[in-house]
C-alpha cells in the first residue's frame, strides 16, 4: 500500500494521542484516502473490537467516494474479502472490528476529515 504524506502526519498525531486530528485541504489533496488508510490500519491492529463509523450527507456520496476508496485500499493490500462486506448494511468486518458507512442529515457547519482518536466498540 502506498502511504501518503497525509497518512504519515495522521498516524504520528494518532500515536501521539492527539485528541482530534483535522485534515484540511483542497479537492484531491488525499484527505479522504489518507483517513481511510488510517482507519483501516487502526481496525487491523486494534487489540480490542472497534466500531468505526464513516458518515456522509448522502449514500451516493459514500458509494462513489469513501466506500470505493476503502475497497481499493484493502484490495491493494490484499485484504479485501467480499465475504466480510455486508452490502445491504454497508458494514465491513475487519478482524474483530467493524467499519460502518451511513448517511446522516448534516446541519450547520461542515466538518471535513475530523477524526476523534478515541473510538467506541
C-alpha positions as CSV (number, residue, x, y, z in Angstrom):
1,X,0.0,0.0,0.0
2,X,1.4,3.4,-0.9
3,X,1.1,5.6,2.1
4,X,0.5,9.3,1.6
5,X,2.3,12.1,3.4
6,X,-1.1,13.0,4.9
7,X,-1.3,9.4,6.3
8,X,2.1,9.8,7.8
9,X,1.1,13.0,9.6
10,X,-2.2,11.4,10.7
11,X,-0.5,8.3,12.2
12,X,2.0,10.4,14.0
13,X,-0.8,12.5,15.5
14,X,-2.8,9.3,16.4
15,X,0.2,7.7,18.1
16,X,0.8,10.9,20.0
17,X,-2.7,10.6,21.2
18,X,-3.8,13.9,19.8
19,X,-7.5,14.3,20.8
20,X,-8.7,15.4,17.3
21,X,-7.0,15.1,14.0
22,X,-8.3,17.6,11.4
23,X,-7.5,17.2,7.8
24,X,-8.0,20.4,5.7
25,X,-7.2,20.9,2.1
26,X,-8.4,21.3,-1.4
27,X,-10.2,18.7,-3.6
28,X,-7.9,15.7,-4.4
29,X,-5.5,16.5,-1.6
30,X,-5.8,12.9,-0.3
31,X,-7.7,13.8,2.8
32,X,-10.3,11.1,2.4
33,X,-7.9,8.4,1.1
34,X,-5.4,9.1,3.9
35,X,-8.1,9.0,6.7
36,X,-9.4,5.7,5.3
37,X,-5.8,4.3,5.3
38,X,-5.5,5.3,8.9
39,X,-8.9,3.8,9.9
40,X,-8.0,0.5,8.1
41,X,-4.7,0.5,10.0
42,X,-6.4,1.1,13.3
43,X,-9.1,-1.6,12.7
44,X,-6.4,-4.1,11.5
45,X,-4.1,-3.6,14.5
46,X,-6.5,-3.0,17.3
47,X,-6.3,-5.5,20.2
48,X,-9.9,-4.8,21.2
49,X,-13.1,-4.8,19.0
50,X,-13.9,-1.4,17.5
51,X,-16.9,0.1,15.8
52,X,-15.6,2.8,13.3
53,X,-18.3,4.9,11.7
54,X,-17.8,6.8,8.4
55,X,-20.6,9.3,7.9
56,X,-21.6,11.5,5.0
57,X,-24.6,13.6,3.9
58,X,-25.7,11.1,1.3
59,X,-25.3,7.4,0.5
60,X,-24.4,8.1,-3.2
61,X,-21.6,10.3,-1.9
62,X,-20.3,7.4,0.2
63,X,-20.6,4.9,-2.6
64,X,-18.7,6.9,-5.1
65,X,-16.1,8.1,-2.7
66,X,-15.3,6.5,0.6
67,X,-16.6,3.0,0.0
68,X,-14.9,2.8,-3.4
69,X,-11.6,4.2,-2.0
70,X,-11.8,1.9,1.0
71,X,-12.3,-1.2,-1.2
72,X,-9.3,-0.1,-3.3
73,X,-7.1,0.4,-0.3
74,X,-7.8,-3.0,1.1
75,X,-7.6,-4.7,-2.4
76,X,-4.2,-3.1,-3.0
77,X,-3.1,-4.6,0.3
78,X,-4.6,-8.0,-0.5
79,X,-7.1,-7.6,2.5
80,X,-10.4,-7.1,0.7
81,X,-12.7,-10.1,1.3
82,X,-16.1,-9.9,-0.3
83,X,-17.5,-12.2,2.5
84,X,-16.6,-9.6,5.1
85,X,-18.7,-6.9,3.2
86,X,-22.4,-6.5,4.0
87,X,-23.5,-4.5,1.0
88,X,-27.0,-4.1,2.4
89,X,-26.0,-2.5,5.7
90,X,-22.7,-1.1,4.3
91,X,-20.6,-2.7,7.0
92,X,-17.1,-4.2,6.6
93,X,-15.8,-6.7,9.2
94,X,-12.1,-6.5,9.7
95,X,-10.7,-8.9,12.2
96,X,-12.6,-8.2,15.4
97,X,-13.8,-4.7,14.4
98,X,-16.4,-3.3,12.0
99,X,-16.3,-0.3,9.8
100,X,-19.8,1.0,9.0
101,X,-20.9,3.6,6.5
102,X,-24.1,5.6,6.8
103,X,-25.7,8.8,5.9
104,X,-27.0,11.5,8.2
105,X,-28.5,14.9,7.8
106,X,-25.9,17.5,8.4
107,X,-26.9,21.0,9.5
108,X,-24.8,23.9,10.5
109,X,-21.1,24.0,9.9
110,X,-19.4,21.3,7.9
111,X,-16.6,19.3,9.4
112,X,-14.3,17.6,6.9
113,X,-11.9,14.8,7.9
114,X,-12.2,15.2,11.7
115,X,-11.1,12.0,13.3
116,X,-11.5,11.5,17.0
117,X,-8.7,9.4,18.4
118,X,-10.9,7.6,20.9
119,X,-13.2,5.0,19.4
120,X,-16.1,3.1,21.0
121,X,-16.6,-0.5,20.5
